[in-house]
Amino acid sequence: MRQALLVIDVQPCFHPPEWQVEGIARLVRTMHSVATVERHDESVTPFERQLGWKPAPADDPMVQTHKVFVKHGYLPPPELIGYLKSMKFERVLVCGIQAETCCLAAGFMLFDAGLYPTMLKWLTVGSSLDRSANLGAKLWKHHFGAASVLNSADELQSGAA
């Protein structure tokens, strides 16, 4: 199954842990990878008005990937899904920031597009509610099946899922 890596919002304003950035940087060297970066546009997504917070206006991804897609809000842009499908990928490995929100939103879009979303839990952090990403992993398994979460690089290497 052709697979690609999708890195969600690993950018300075979200303060990703160093171990996460380093681990993702190692993995992107081994496969085709794309990233999302959150940019603030209040006219598109009312972060500041509704949440009293907004992403930085010009953050760049902290990991270099083959292609970067700018998004405004929780969902990846539709162009990202179009790109992955045009490249004939079937399985999309997802890691990054906010397992139970932005990563899960990407999972739903991938699933609805007929792709196989798979969370790389060891390279994903959750929101302030659960930095461990355990809640996100439970939601992924519930919505996308038990094989949709890989817990370690060993599982990825062994072809699990």
Sequence and secondary structure as in RCSB ss.txt:
>XXXX:A:sequence
MRQALLVIDVQPCFHPPEWQVEGIARLVRTMHSVATVERHDESVTPFERQLGWKPAPADDPMVQTHKVFVKHGYL
PPPELIGYLKSMKFERVLVCGIQAETCCLAAGFMLFDAGLYPTMLKWLTVGSSLDRSANLGAKLWKHHFGAASVL
NSADELQSGAA
>XXXX:A:secstr
  EEEEEE  SGGG   HHHHHHHHHHHTTS EEEEEE   TTTS IIIIIS    TT   SS  SEEEEESSSS
  HHHHHHHHHTT  EEEEEEE TTTHHHHHHHHHHHTT EEEEEEEEEE  TT TT HHHHHHHHHHH GGGEE
 SHHHHHTT  
